[in-house]
């Protein structure tokens, strides 16, 4: 899908520092101070237009949420949702998810959401997949002990790859759904893509992967 460029997006993002964190590096290790409470922090990498993160924040006021998206023309739609709802427990970060170590210290984050990430189906692009082992190491470096990754995708190939990658890294797999919307899983919050794909009859795959407090062994 071609991304519609919005040349005014970056300027709009700068006008709302209460929603879009302007200097995330300075909050590394101190995110609770930014939110003004001691609640756990959950982040979504590739938050898109923000439906998931804004609805999660509405349903869970006891949790702080941060949506990360590198495309200004996309995250500006998420900003509009936050302006409308004006909830204190959700903020946005216009940044590359590969730079998480610059923004978060070990233990800053308790859960990571990966929703409908780019599957990068070609083998030569494997290292770009957000469930590749180097990304799993990156997540481990910022997650609290026992932290979790929650993955949703419509791409069967990416899902199968991710299950294997999680397993090889030593993560505990939980709540695996091969057809989420026909399962007994409760409390699901949909993304824009999810609503579109499920309406077309496509399966939605979901799983949770939990770190077991032991260093992951990178191979090769």
C-alpha positions as a Markdown table, in Angstrom:
| # | Residue | x | y | z |
|---|---|---|---|---|
| 1 | Unk | 0.0 | 0.0 | 0.0 |
| 2 | Unk | 1.4 | 3.4 | -1.0 |
| 3 | Unk | 1.9 | 5.8 | 1.8 |
| 4 | Unk | 0.2 | 9.1 | 1.3 |
| 5 | Unk | 2.7 | 11.8 | 2.2 |
| 6 | Unk | 1.5 | 14.5 | 4.5 |
| 7 | Unk | 4.2 | 17.2 | 4.4 |
| 8 | Unk | 2.6 | 19.1 | 7.3 |
| 9 | Unk | 2.7 | 16.1 | 9.6 |
| 10 | Unk | 6.1 | 16.7 | 11.3 |
| 11 | Unk | 5.1 | 20.3 | 12.1 |
| 12 | Unk | 1.8 | 19.1 | 13.7 |
| 13 | Unk | 3.6 | 16.5 | 15.8 |
| 14 | Unk | 5.9 | 19.2 | 17.2 |
| 15 | Unk | 2.8 | 21.2 | 18.3 |
| 16 | Unk | 1.7 | 18.5 | 20.8 |
| 17 | Unk | 4.6 | 17.6 | 23.0 |
| 18 | Unk | 2.1 | 16.5 | 25.7 |
| 19 | Unk | 1.2 | 13.6 | 23.4 |
| 20 | Unk | 4.3 | 13.1 | 21.2 |
| 21 | Unk | 7.4 | 12.8 | 23.3 |
| 22 | Unk | 10.0 | 15.2 | 21.7 |
| 23 | Unk | 13.2 | 14.0 | 23.5 |
| 24 | Unk | 12.7 | 10.3 | 24.4 |
| 25 | Unk | 16.4 | 9.9 | 25.3 |
| 26 | Unk | 16.1 | 12.0 | 28.4 |
| 27 | Unk | 13.4 | 9.8 | 29.8 |
| 28 | Unk | 15.5 | 6.6 | 29.5 |
| 29 | Unk | 15.2 | 4.9 | 32.9 |
| 30 | Unk | 12.6 | 7.5 | 34.1 |
| 31 | Unk | 9.5 | 6.9 | 32.1 |
| 32 | Unk | 7.3 | 6.7 | 35.2 |
| 33 | Unk | 8.3 | 10.3 | 35.9 |
| 34 | Unk | 7.1 | 11.4 | 32.5 |
| 35 | Unk | 3.7 | 9.7 | 33.1 |
| 36 | Unk | 3.6 | 10.9 | 36.7 |
| 37 | Unk | 2.9 | 7.5 | 38.3 |
| 38 | Unk | 4.4 | 4.1 | 39.0 |
| 39 | Unk | 2.3 | 2.1 | 36.6 |
| 40 | Unk | 3.8 | -0.5 | 34.2 |
| 41 | Unk | 4.7 | 0.6 | 30.7 |
| 42 | Unk | 3.6 | -1.3 | 27.6 |
| 43 | Unk | 4.8 | -0.2 | 24.1 |
| 44 | Unk | 3.6 | -1.0 | 20.6 |
| 45 | Unk | 6.2 | -1.0 | 17.9 |
| 46 | Unk | 4.7 | 0.1 | 14.6 |
| 47 | Unk | 1.6 | 1.7 | 16.1 |
| 48 | Unk | 0.3 | 2.9 | 12.7 |
| 49 | Unk | -2.8 | 5.1 | 13.0 |
| 50 | Unk | -3.2 | 4.4 | 16.7 |
| 51 | Unk | -6.5 | 2.6 | 17.1 |
| 52 | Unk | -5.0 | -0.3 | 19.1 |
| 53 | Unk | -2.9 | 1.8 | 21.5 |
| 54 | Unk | -5.6 | 4.4 | 22.1 |
| 55 | Unk | -8.3 | 1.8 | 22.8 |
| 56 | Unk | -5.9 | -0.2 | 25.1 |
| 57 | Unk | -5.2 | 2.9 | 27.1 |
| 58 | Unk | -9.0 | 3.5 | 27.4 |
| 59 | Unk | -9.6 | 0.0 | 28.7 |
| 60 | Unk | -6.6 | -0.1 | 31.0 |
| 61 | Unk | -6.1 | 3.2 | 32.9 |
| 62 | Unk | -3.8 | 1.3 | 35.3 |
| 63 | Unk | -1.2 | 0.9 | 32.5 |
| 64 | Unk | 0.9 | 3.5 | 30.7 |
| 65 | Unk | 1.1 | 3.0 | 26.9 |
| 66 | Unk | 3.6 | 4.3 | 24.3 |
| 67 | Unk | 3.0 | 3.9 | 20.6 |
| 68 | Unk | 6.1 | 4.0 | 18.4 |
| 69 | Unk | 5.9 | 4.7 | 14.7 |
| 70 | Unk | 8.6 | 6.1 | 12.5 |
| 71 | Unk | 6.4 | 7.5 | 9.7 |
| 72 | Unk | 5.2 | 11.0 | 10.5 |
| 73 | Unk | 2.4 | 10.8 | 7.9 |
| 74 | Unk | 1.0 | 7.7 | 9.7 |
| 75 | Unk | 1.5 | 8.6 | 13.3 |
| 76 | Unk | -0.2 | 11.9 | 12.9 |
| 77 | Unk | -3.5 | 10.0 | 12.6 |
| 78 | Unk | -2.7 | 8.4 | 16.0 |
| 79 | Unk | -2.1 | 11.9 | 17.3 |
| 80 | Unk | -5.6 | 12.9 | 16.2 |
| 81 | Unk | -7.1 | 10.1 | 18.3 |
| 82 | Unk | -5.1 | 11.1 | 21.4 |
| 83 | Unk | -6.2 | 14.7 | 21.0 |
| 84 | Unk | -9.8 | 13.6 | 20.8 |
| 85 | Unk | -9.6 | 11.2 | 23.8 |
| 86 | Unk | -7.0 | 13.2 | 25.9 |
| 87 | Unk | -6.1 | 10.3 | 28.1 |
| 88 | Unk | -3.1 | 10.8 | 30.4 |
| 89 | Unk | -1.8 | 7.2 | 30.2 |
| 90 | Unk | -0.9 | 7.1 | 26.5 |
| 91 | Unk | 1.8 | 8.9 | 24.5 |
| 92 | Unk | 3.4 | 8.6 | 21.1 |
| 93 | Unk | 7.0 | 8.4 | 19.9 |
| 94 | Unk | 7.9 | 9.3 | 16.3 |
| 95 | Unk | 11.0 | 7.2 | 16.0 |
| 96 | Unk | 12.6 | 4.0 | 14.6 |
| 97 | Unk | 11.8 | 0.9 | 16.7 |
| 98 | Unk | 15.4 | -0.3 | 16.0 |
| 99 | Unk | 16.7 | 2.4 | 18.4 |
| 100 | Unk | 14.9 | 1.2 | 21.5 |
| 101 | Unk | 18.1 | 0.9 | 23.5 |
| 102 | Unk | 18.5 | 4.7 | 23.1 |
| 103 | Unk | 15.1 | 5.3 | 24.7 |
| 104 | Unk | 14.7 | 2.6 | 27.3 |
| 105 | Unk | 16.9 | 1.1 | 30.1 |
| 106 | Unk | 16.6 | -2.4 | 31.3 |
| 107 | Unk | 13.3 | -2.9 | 33.1 |
| 108 | Unk | 11.6 | 0.2 | 31.7 |
| 109 | Unk | 9.1 | -1.8 | 29.7 |
| 110 | Unk | 6.9 | -4.8 | 30.8 |
| 111 | Unk | 5.2 | -5.7 | 27.5 |
| 112 | Unk | 5.8 | -5.2 | 23.8 |
| 113 | Unk | 3.1 | -5.4 | 21.2 |
| 114 | Unk | 3.9 | -6.3 | 17.6 |
| 115 | Unk | 0.8 | -5.9 | 15.5 |
| 116 | Unk | 0.8 | -6.7 | 11.8 |
| 117 | Unk | 4.5 | -6.0 | 11.3 |
| 118 | Unk | 6.0 | -6.0 | 7.8 |
| 119 | Unk | 6.6 | -9.8 | 7.1 |
| 120 | Unk | 9.6 | -9.2 | 4.9 |
| 121 | Unk | 8.9 | -12.5 | 3.2 |
| 122 | Unk | 12.1 | -12.8 | 1.2 |
| 123 | Unk | 14.9 | -14.8 | 2.9 |
| 124 | Unk | 17.5 | -12.2 | 2.2 |
| 125 | Unk | 15.4 | -9.7 | 4.3 |
| 126 | Unk | 15.1 | -12.1 | 7.3 |
| 127 | Unk | 17.1 | -9.8 | 9.6 |
| 128 | Unk | 14.5 | -7.0 | 9.1 |
| 129 | Unk | 11.7 | -9.1 | 10.7 |
| 130 | Unk | 10.8 | -7.8 | 14.1 |
| 131 | Unk | 10.9 | -11.3 | 15.5 |
| 132 | Unk | 14.5 | -12.0 | 14.2 |
| 133 | Unk | 16.9 | -13.0 | 17.0 |
| 134 | Unk | 18.7 | -9.7 | 17.1 |
| 135 | Unk | 15.4 | -7.9 | 17.7 |
| 136 | Unk | 14.6 | -10.5 | 20.5 |
| 137 | Unk | 17.9 | -9.5 | 22.1 |
| 138 | Unk | 17.0 | -5.8 | 21.7 |
| 139 | Unk | 13.6 | -6.4 | 23.5 |
| 140 | Unk | 15.3 | -8.4 | 26.2 |
| 141 | Unk | 17.6 | -5.4 | 26.9 |
| 142 | Unk | 14.7 | -3.1 | 27.7 |
| 143 | Unk | 12.1 | -5.5 | 29.2 |
| 144 | Unk | 11.6 | -6.2 | 32.9 |
| 145 | Unk | 12.3 | -9.7 | 34.0 |
| 146 | Unk | 9.5 | -11.9 | 32.8 |
| 147 | Unk | 8.5 | -9.4 | 30.2 |
| 148 | Unk | 6.4 | -10.4 | 27.3 |
| 149 | Unk | 5.9 | -10.0 | 23.5 |
| 150 | Unk | 2.4 | -10.1 | 22.2 |
| 151 | Unk | 2.3 | -10.8 | 18.4 |
| 152 | Unk | -0.6 | -10.5 | 16.0 |
| 153 | Unk | -0.4 | -10.9 | 12.2 |
| 154 | Unk | -2.4 | -12.0 | 9.2 |
| 155 | Unk | 0.7 | -13.5 | 7.6 |
| 156 | Unk | 1.0 | -17.2 | 8.2 |
| 157 | Unk | 4.6 | -17.4 | 7.1 |
| 158 | Unk | 5.7 | -14.6 | 9.5 |
| 159 | Unk | 3.7 | -16.3 | 12.3 |
| 160 | Unk | 5.3 | -19.7 | 11.8 |
| 161 | Unk | 8.8 | -18.0 | 11.5 |
| 162 | Unk | 8.1 | -16.1 | 14.8 |
| 163 | Unk | 7.0 | -19.2 | 16.7 |
| 164 | Unk | 10.3 | -20.9 | 15.7 |
| 165 | Unk | 12.4 | -17.8 | 16.5 |
| 166 | Unk | 10.8 | -17.4 | 19.9 |
| 167 | Unk | 11.3 | -21.1 | 20.7 |
| 168 | Unk | 14.9 | -21.1 | 19.6 |
| 169 | Unk | 15.6 | -18.0 | 21.7 |
| 170 | Unk | 14.2 | -19.8 | 24.8 |
| 171 | Unk | 11.0 | -17.9 | 25.2 |
| 172 | Unk | 7.9 | -19.5 | 26.7 |
| 173 | Unk | 5.0 | -19.6 | 24.2 |
| 174 | Unk | 1.5 | -19.0 | 25.5 |
| 175 | Unk | -2.1 | -18.4 | 24.2 |
| 176 | Unk | -1.4 | -19.4 | 20.6 |
| 177 | Unk | -4.3 | -18.7 | 18.3 |
| 178 | Unk | -4.3 | -19.9 | 14.7 |
| 179 | Unk | -7.6 | -18.2 | 14.1 |
| 180 | Unk | -8.1 | -15.5 | 16.7 |
| 181 | Unk | -11.5 | -14.3 | 15.8 |
| 182 | Unk | -12.9 | -17.9 | 15.9 |
| 183 | Unk | -11.2 | -18.7 | 19.2 |
| 184 | Unk | -12.3 | -18.3 | 22.8 |
| 185 | Unk | -9.7 | -15.5 | 23.5 |
| 186 | Unk | -11.4 | -12.6 | 25.2 |
| 187 | Unk | -10.3 | -8.9 | 25.5 |
| 188 | Unk | -9.0 | -8.6 | 22.0 |
| 189 | Unk | -8.5 | -5.0 | 20.8 |
| 190 | Unk | -8.4 | -4.7 | 17.0 |
| 191 | Unk | -6.1 | -2.6 | 14.8 |
| 192 | Unk | -7.2 | -0.9 | 11.6 |
| 193 | Unk | -5.5 | -3.6 | 9.5 |
| 194 | Unk | -7.0 | -6.4 | 11.7 |
| 195 | Unk | -10.5 | -5.1 | 11.1 |
| 196 | Unk | -9.9 | -4.9 | 7.3 |
| 197 | Unk | -8.3 | -8.3 | 7.0 |
| 198 | Unk | -10.8 | -10.2 | 9.2 |
| 199 | Unk | -13.7 | -8.6 | 7.3 |
| 200 | Unk | -12.2 | -10.2 | 4.2 |
| 201 | Unk | -12.3 | -13.6 | 5.9 |
| 202 | Unk | -8.5 | -13.8 | 6.5 |
| 203 | Unk | -7.3 | -15.6 | 9.6 |
| 204 | Unk | -5.6 | -13.6 | 12.3 |
| 205 | Unk | -2.7 | -15.3 | 14.1 |
| 206 | Unk | -1.8 | -14.4 | 17.7 |
| 207 | Unk | 0.6 | -15.6 | 20.4 |
| 208 | Unk | 2.4 | -14.4 | 23.5 |
| 209 | Unk | 6.1 | -15.0 | 24.2 |
| 210 | Unk | 7.5 | -14.6 | 27.7 |
| 211 | Unk | 11.1 | -14.1 | 28.7 |
| 212 | Unk | 12.3 | -16.5 | 31.4 |
| 213 | Unk | 14.9 | -14.2 | 33.0 |
| 214 | Unk | 17.8 | -16.0 | 31.4 |
| 215 | Unk | 20.0 | -14.4 | 28.8 |
| 216 | Unk | 19.0 | -15.4 | 25.3 |
| 217 | Unk | 21.8 | -17.1 | 23.4 |
| 218 | Unk | 22.5 | -15.6 | 20.0 |
| 219 | Unk | 23.6 | -18.1 | 17.4 |
| 220 | Unk | 25.7 | -17.5 | 14.3 |
